[in-house]
């Protein structure tokens, strides 16, 4: 990954949630001068319990809806001056697989999708689908909740949780490339998690002295990371104490940030911040768009 995508895949099911993600997809395609592929997945029927007549009826219904979807895709690329856009309709069994495989086939460097969509015959994006894509994609995935407001002034403030793992280092480098290209300011965040033992062990949580030492050590490490990034962007850093997912989601307030960038793999132990489950937890509650960087 070189940081700035030249080809972007935007997944849509024509819902308001997908439309919200599409707004950001178009803006980033314009800012990065990237080719934008808009994908709608048509999910095939795979129910062995359906009798032949019922299956044929549903297949005919799908065909009629295909024309409506195709028209909607064509309309979605009209009057998008300054952006190269190609629409796609791809059939498959599972939406998550269609998204990941199509992005790979097209050589995309970024997937953008909503985290919720419609249910029923024409369903495409569900929260679980977004998490599935996060777990299986080899390229960055940018997710946007339907109730998240996109900053009309673009992305100018980026939050990057950092746990000093190799995966997290990679996320920082990607975020720095975005910040440099977008003229955005980076904030590196490290979270020191308190250790809570069962009462049976009669062990206290982190002592105040040890906590202060961990915070000071983390600040030094973040300062070093900021220095290694170079002069390509403005960088702040902060250290907080708390539970990783909850603290990240709380700090990622749209009043202060426009984007959160985090690795999908990280360290475990007393200072761990980023795990796959943490990234997915943040995805479900993050109030700003979230860019997930897969660990290599």
C-alpha positions in Angstrom: 0.0 0.0 0.0 1.3 3.4 -0.9 -1.2 5.5 1.0 -3.0 7.3 -1.7 -5.5 5.1 -3.7 -5.7 5.6 -7.5 -8.7 3.3 -7.8 -11.6 3.3 -5.4 -14.5 0.9 -5.0 -17.8 2.4 -3.6 -20.4 -0.2 -2.6 -24.0 0.8 -2.9 -27.5 -0.7 -2.2 -29.2 2.7 -3.1 -30.1 3.2 0.6 -29.6 6.5 2.5 -26.7 4.9 4.3 -25.0 3.9 1.1 -25.7 7.4 -0.4 -23.9 8.9 2.6 -20.9 6.8 2.0 -21.1 7.7 -1.7 -20.8 11.4 -0.9 -17.4 10.8 0.7 -16.4 8.4 -2.0 -16.9 11.0 -4.7 -15.1 13.7 -2.7 -12.1 11.5 -2.1 -12.0 10.4 -5.8 -12.0 14.0 -6.7 -9.3 15.0 -4.2 -7.1 12.0 -5.1 -7.8 12.1 -8.8 -8.7 8.5 -8.5 -11.0 6.3 -10.7 -14.2 5.5 -8.9 -16.0 2.2 -9.4 -19.5 2.0 -8.1 -20.6 -1.5 -7.2 -24.0 -3.0 -6.6 -24.1 -6.6 -5.7 -27.1 -8.8 -6.8 -27.4 -11.6 -4.4 -28.3 -14.9 -5.9 -31.0 -17.2 -4.4 -29.4 -20.1 -2.6 -32.3 -21.7 -0.7 -32.5 -25.4 -1.4 -36.0 -25.6 0.2 -37.6 -23.4 -2.4 -39.7 -25.4 -4.9 -39.1 -24.9 -8.6 -42.1 -22.7 -9.3 -41.3 -20.4 -6.4 -37.7 -20.2 -7.4 -38.7 -19.2 -11.0 -41.0 -16.5 -9.7 -38.3 -15.0 -7.5 -35.8 -15.2 -10.4 -38.2 -13.3 -12.6 -38.6 -10.7 -9.9 -34.9 -10.3 -9.7 -34.6 -9.8 -13.4 -37.2 -7.0 -13.4 -35.4 -5.4 -10.4 -32.1 -5.7 -12.2 -33.3 -3.1 -14.8 -34.3 -0.7 -12.0 -30.9 -1.2 -10.3 -29.1 -0.7 -13.6 -31.0 2.5 -14.2 -30.2 3.7 -10.7 -26.5 3.0 -11.2 -26.5 4.9 -14.5 -28.2 7.9 -12.8 -25.7 7.8 -10.0 -22.8 8.7 -12.3 -24.6 11.5 -14.2 -23.3 15.1 -13.7 -20.2 14.0 -11.7 -17.8 16.4 -13.4 -14.1 15.9 -12.8 -14.5 12.2 -11.7 -14.0 9.1 -13.8 -16.8 6.7 -12.7 -17.6 3.1 -13.8 -20.7 1.4 -12.6 -20.8 -2.4 -12.0 -23.5 -5.0 -11.1 -22.0 -8.2 -9.9 -23.9 -11.4 -8.9 -22.9 -13.5 -6.0 -24.0 -15.5 -3.0 -22.7 -13.2 -0.2 -22.4 -9.4 -0.4 -19.1 -9.3 1.6 -17.4 -11.7 -0.8 -18.7 -9.8 -3.8 -17.2 -6.5 -2.5 -13.8 -8.0 -1.6 -13.5 -10.1 -4.8 -14.6 -7.2 -7.1 -12.2 -4.8 -5.5 -9.4 -7.3 -6.0 -10.4 -8.0 -9.6 -10.4 -4.2 -10.4 -7.1 -3.6 -8.6 -8.7 -1.1 -6.2 -6.7 0.4 -3.4 -9.6 1.4 -1.2 -13.2 0.1 -0.5 -15.8 2.6 0.8 -19.1 1.4 2.1 -21.9 2.1 4.6 -22.3 0.1 7.7 -26.1 -0.5 7.4 -28.5 -1.0 4.5 -31.9 -2.3 3.6 -33.1 -5.8 4.5 -35.1 -8.1 2.3 -34.9 -9.1 -1.3 -32.8 -6.1 -2.4 -30.6 -6.0 0.7 -26.9 -5.4 0.3 -25.1 -3.7 3.2 -25.6 -4.8 6.8 -23.4 -4.0 9.8 -22.2 -7.6 9.8 -21.3 -7.3 6.1 -19.1 -4.3 6.8 -17.3 -6.3 9.6 -16.9 -9.3 7.2 -15.3 -7.0 4.6 -13.0 -5.6 7.3 -11.9 -9.1 8.3 -11.2 -10.4 4.8 -10.1 -7.4 2.8 -6.4 -7.0 2.0 -6.8 -3.3 1.2 -8.0 -0.4 3.4 -11.8 -0.2 4.0 -13.5 3.1 4.8 -16.8 2.7 6.5 -19.5 5.4 7.0 -22.5 5.0 9.3 -25.7 6.3 7.9 -26.2 8.8 10.8 -22.7 10.3 10.4 -22.5 13.7 9.0 -19.8 14.2 6.3 -17.9 17.4 6.8 -18.7 19.6 3.8 -15.3 21.2 4.1 -13.6 17.8 3.6 -11.2 15.9 5.8 -8.9 18.2 7.7 -8.6 16.5 11.1 -7.5 12.8 11.4 -7.4 10.7 14.5 -5.0 7.7 14.6 -5.0 5.3 17.5 -1.5 3.9 17.9 -0.3 0.9 20.0 3.3 0.8 18.6 2.8 -2.5 16.9 3.9 -3.1 13.3 0.3 -3.1 12.1 -0.3 0.2 13.9 2.9 1.7 12.5 1.5 0.9 9.0 -1.8 2.6 9.8 0.1 5.7 10.9 2.1 5.8 7.7 -1.1 5.5 5.6 -2.8 8.2 7.7 0.2 10.5 7.2 0.0 10.0 3.4 -3.7 10.9 3.5 -3.0 13.9 5.7 -0.3 15.2 3.5 -2.4 14.9 0.4 -5.5 16.4 2.0 -3.7 19.1 4.0 -5.1 17.6 7.2 -3.8 17.6 10.7 -3.0 14.3 12.4 -3.6 13.4 16.1 -1.8 10.3 17.3 -3.6 8.6 20.2 -2.3 6.0 22.6 -4.6 4.4 25.2 -3.2 2.9 28.4 -5.7 0.3 29.5 -6.2 -0.4 33.2 -5.8 -4.0 34.3 -8.8 -5.2 36.4 -8.4 -8.4 38.3 -11.2 -10.5 40.0 -11.7 -9.5 43.6 -10.5 -12.9 44.7 -6.9 -12.0 43.8 -6.9 -8.9 46.0 -4.9 -7.1 43.4 -5.4 -3.4 42.8 -5.6 -1.8 39.4 -2.6 0.1 38.0 -1.0 2.2 40.8 -0.9 6.0 40.3 2.9 5.9 40.1 3.0 3.1 37.4 0.2 4.8 35.5 2.2 8.1 35.4 5.3 6.2 34.2 3.3 4.4 31.4 1.8 7.7 30.3 5.2 9.4 30.2 6.7 6.5 28.3 3.8 6.5 25.8 4.2 10.2 25.2 7.9 9.8 24.5 7.1 7.0 22.0 4.4 9.1 20.3 6.8 12.0 20.1 9.4 9.8 18.4 6.8 8.4 16.0 5.7 12.0 15.1 9.4 12.9 14.4 9.8 9.9 12.2 6.8 10.8 10.0 8.6 13.9 8.9 7.4 17.4 7.9 4.7 16.3 5.5 1.9 17.2 7.9 1.1 18.8 11.2 0.9 16.3 14.1 -0.4 16.3 17.6 -0.4 13.5 20.1 -2.2 12.5 23.3 -2.3 9.7 25.8 -5.5 8.6 27.6 -6.4 6.0 30.2 -9.4 3.8 29.6 -10.9 0.9 27.6 -9.7 1.0 24.0 -12.9 0.8 21.9 -15.0 3.0 24.2 -12.2 5.6 24.5 -11.5 5.8 20.8 -15.2 6.1 20.0 -15.6 8.9 22.6 -12.6 10.9 21.4 -13.6 10.5 17.7 -16.2 13.3 18.0 -17.2 15.1 14.8 -16.6 18.4 16.5 -12.9 17.5 16.7 -12.2 15.0 13.9 -13.4 14.1 10.4 -11.8 10.7 10.1 -10.5 7.9 12.3 -7.7 5.7 10.9 -6.8 2.4 12.8 -5.2 -0.9 12.2 -7.3 -4.1 12.3 -4.6 -6.0 14.2 -2.4 -5.0 17.1 -0.7 -6.0 20.4 -2.2 -7.8 23.4 -1.3 -7.1 27.0 -1.4 -4.2 29.4 -0.8 -1.5 26.8 -2.8 -3.0 23.9 -5.1 -0.8 22.0 -5.9 -2.3 18.6 -7.3 -5.8 18.0 -9.6 -7.0 15.3 -12.5 -7.0 17.7 -11.6 -3.5 18.9 -11.7 -2.2 15.3 -15.1 -3.8 14.7 -16.4 -2.4 18.0 -15.2 1.1 17.0 -16.8 0.7 13.6 -20.2 0.1 15.1 -20.1 3.2 17.3 -17.7 5.6 15.6 -19.3 9.0 15.0 -17.0 9.9 12.1 -16.0 7.8 9.1 -13.4 5.1 9.9 -10.6 3.9 7.7 -9.4 0.4 8.7 -5.9 -0.5 7.6 -5.3 -4.3 7.4 -2.1 -5.6 9.0 0.4 -7.3 6.7 
